Amino acid sequence: MLLGNMHGSTVQVRHPVICVNNHVFCSICIEVWLKNNNQCPACRIPITPENPCKEIIGGTSESDPIFSPTVRKHLRKTRLELLHKEYEDEIESLQKEVEDLRGKNLSLQTQLKSLLDPTASVLSCQNEETSQSANEAGTSGPETPEEWSKKLKAANEMYEKVMDNVEKLKELSNVYGFRKQ
């Protein structure tokens, strides 16, 4: 597999493997590295059994025959299709997570508004006995507006991070010419 480096030249990598952040290494080199370290040498993200380096399908090895240009073209196309599918799956997963977080965010906003609304305080006085019995029954949760506000802020921050990730994946998808079909 040929990779571009920072000087604009290409480097041949034998038995290439890729980390979660798409850094490519020779499998033998990364095995030696991982004997003493448990993270990617480029980005320091942990490499674990749950988050392993993956072999790149169609990578070159010493014993690989030299393929014709047509076969190499098909291999490249297949690799790109696999990457495209992986990106699309990741985008879909993140979009589902965004929807879940939006629902939680709306729920927390509604709860916070009901706590901060003056008419809600009248209702809370009327329902004080009900909430006390609920607390005694073992249901616990934030009881003050400050606690609700903290939870809402955390949910909003999580939502923003997920949206940033979705945007980055969409940009990468567009850079590599992948379009949802």
C-alpha positions as CSV (number, residue, x, y, z in Angstrom):
1,M,0.0,0.0,0.0
2,L,1.4,3.4,-0.9
3,L,0.9,6.3,1.5
4,G,1.7,9.9,1.1
5,N,3.9,11.5,3.7
6,M,4.3,15.1,4.8
7,H,7.0,15.8,2.2
8,G,4.7,14.8,-0.7
9,S,6.5,11.6,-1.5
10,T,4.9,8.1,-1.2
11,V,6.0,5.3,1.1
12,Q,5.3,1.6,0.7
13,V,3.8,0.0,3.8
14,R,3.8,-3.8,4.0
15,H,1.0,-5.6,5.8
16,P,-0.7,-2.2,6.7
17,V,-2.9,-1.8,9.8
18,I,-4.9,1.2,10.7
19,C,-5.8,2.7,14.1
20,V,-9.2,4.1,15.1
21,N,-8.0,7.6,14.0
22,N,-6.9,6.3,10.6
23,H,-3.1,6.3,11.2
24,V,-1.5,3.5,9.1
25,F,1.4,1.4,10.2
26,C,3.3,-1.7,9.2
27,S,1.8,-4.5,11.2
28,I,5.2,-5.8,12.4
29,C,6.2,-2.3,13.5
30,I,3.1,-1.6,15.4
31,E,3.3,-5.1,17.1
32,V,6.8,-4.2,18.4
33,W,5.5,-0.8,19.5
34,L,2.5,-2.3,21.3
35,K,4.8,-4.6,23.3
36,N,5.9,-1.6,25.3
37,N,3.0,0.8,24.8
38,N,-0.7,0.6,24.6
39,Q,-1.5,3.6,22.4
40,C,-1.2,4.8,18.8
41,P,2.3,6.3,18.3
42,A,0.8,9.1,16.3
43,C,-2.2,10.3,18.3
44,R,-1.8,8.4,21.6
45,I,-5.3,7.0,21.5
46,P,-5.4,3.7,23.5
47,I,-5.2,0.6,21.5
48,T,-7.0,-2.2,23.3
49,P,-8.8,-5.4,22.4
50,E,-12.0,-3.4,22.2
51,N,-10.3,-0.7,20.1
52,P,-7.6,-2.7,18.1
53,C,-5.7,-1.8,15.0
54,K,-7.3,-3.3,12.0
55,E,-5.7,-4.9,9.0
56,I,-6.3,-3.0,5.8
57,I,-7.9,-5.3,3.2
58,G,-6.0,-5.4,0.0
59,G,-2.7,-4.1,1.6
60,T,0.5,-5.4,0.1
61,S,2.8,-8.0,1.5
62,E,6.1,-9.5,0.5
63,S,4.4,-12.5,-1.0
64,D,1.7,-10.7,-2.9
65,P,1.9,-11.1,-6.7
66,I,2.1,-7.9,-8.7
67,F,-1.4,-7.2,-9.8
68,S,-2.4,-5.8,-13.1
69,P,-3.5,-2.2,-13.3
70,T,-7.1,-3.3,-13.7
71,V,-7.0,-5.5,-10.6
72,R,-5.3,-2.7,-8.6
73,K,-8.1,-0.3,-9.7
74,H,-10.7,-2.7,-8.5
75,L,-8.9,-3.2,-5.2
76,R,-8.8,0.5,-4.7
77,K,-12.4,0.9,-5.6
78,T,-13.4,-1.9,-3.2
79,R,-11.3,-0.3,-0.4
80,L,-13.0,3.0,-1.0
81,E,-16.5,1.4,-1.0
82,L,-15.7,-0.3,2.3
83,L,-14.5,3.0,3.8
84,H,-17.6,4.7,2.5
85,K,-19.8,2.1,4.1
86,E,-17.9,2.4,7.4
87,Y,-18.3,6.2,7.3
88,E,-22.0,6.0,6.4
89,D,-22.6,3.5,9.3
90,E,-20.7,5.8,11.7
91,I,-22.8,8.8,10.5
92,E,-26.0,6.9,10.9
93,S,-25.0,5.8,14.4
94,L,-24.1,9.4,15.4
95,Q,-27.3,10.7,14.0
96,K,-29.3,8.2,16.1
97,E,-27.2,9.3,19.1
98,V,-28.0,12.9,18.3
99,E,-31.7,12.1,18.1
100,D,-31.6,10.4,21.5
101,L,-29.7,13.4,23.0
102,R,-32.2,15.8,21.5
103,G,-35.0,13.9,23.2
104,K,-33.2,13.9,26.5
105,N,-32.3,17.6,26.0
106,L,-36.0,18.5,25.4
107,S,-37.1,16.5,28.4
108,L,-34.5,18.3,30.6
109,Q,-35.5,21.7,29.2
110,T,-39.2,20.9,29.9
111,Q,-38.4,19.8,33.5
112,L,-36.2,22.9,34.1
113,K,-38.9,25.2,32.7
114,S,-41.5,23.6,34.9
115,L,-39.2,24.1,37.9
116,L,-38.4,27.7,37.1
117,D,-42.0,28.7,36.1
118,P,-43.8,30.6,39.0
119,T,-47.0,28.7,38.4
120,A,-45.0,25.5,38.8
121,S,-44.1,26.5,42.3
122,V,-47.8,26.7,43.2
123,L,-48.3,23.2,41.7
124,S,-45.2,21.9,43.5
125,C,-46.7,23.0,46.9
126,Q,-49.9,21.1,46.1
127,N,-47.9,18.1,45.0
128,E,-45.3,18.3,47.8
129,E,-46.8,15.3,49.6
130,T,-46.7,13.3,46.3
131,S,-43.1,14.1,45.7
132,Q,-42.1,13.3,49.3
133,S,-43.7,9.8,49.0
134,A,-41.9,9.3,45.7
135,N,-38.6,10.2,47.3
136,E,-39.3,7.8,50.1
137,A,-40.1,5.1,47.6
138,G,-36.5,5.3,46.4
139,T,-36.8,7.4,43.2
140,S,-34.1,10.0,43.3
141,G,-33.1,12.8,41.0
142,P,-32.0,16.4,40.9
143,E,-34.2,18.3,43.3
144,T,-32.9,21.9,42.8
145,P,-33.0,24.1,39.7
146,E,-29.2,24.3,39.9
147,E,-28.9,20.5,39.6
148,W,-31.3,20.5,36.7
149,S,-29.4,23.3,35.1
150,K,-26.1,21.3,35.5
151,K,-27.7,18.3,33.9
152,L,-29.1,20.4,31.1
153,K,-25.7,22.0,30.5
154,A,-24.0,18.6,30.4
155,A,-26.6,17.3,27.9
156,N,-26.2,20.4,25.7
157,E,-22.4,20.0,25.7
158,M,-22.7,16.3,24.8
159,Y,-25.1,17.3,22.0
160,E,-22.7,19.9,20.6
161,K,-19.8,17.3,20.6
162,V,-21.9,14.8,18.8
163,M,-23.0,17.4,16.2
164,D,-19.3,18.4,15.7
165,N,-18.4,14.8,15.1
166,V,-21.3,14.4,12.6
167,E,-20.1,17.5,10.8
168,K,-16.5,16.2,10.7
169,L,-17.6,12.9,9.3
170,K,-19.8,14.6,6.7
171,E,-16.8,16.8,5.6
172,L,-14.6,13.7,5.4
173,S,-17.2,11.9,3.4
174,N,-17.5,14.9,1.0
175,V,-13.7,15.2,0.7
176,Y,-13.4,11.6,-0.4
177,G,-16.3,12.0,-2.8
178,F,-18.8,9.8,-0.9
179,R,-22.4,10.7,-1.2
180,K,-25.4,9.0,0.4
181,Q,-27.2,7.1,-2.3
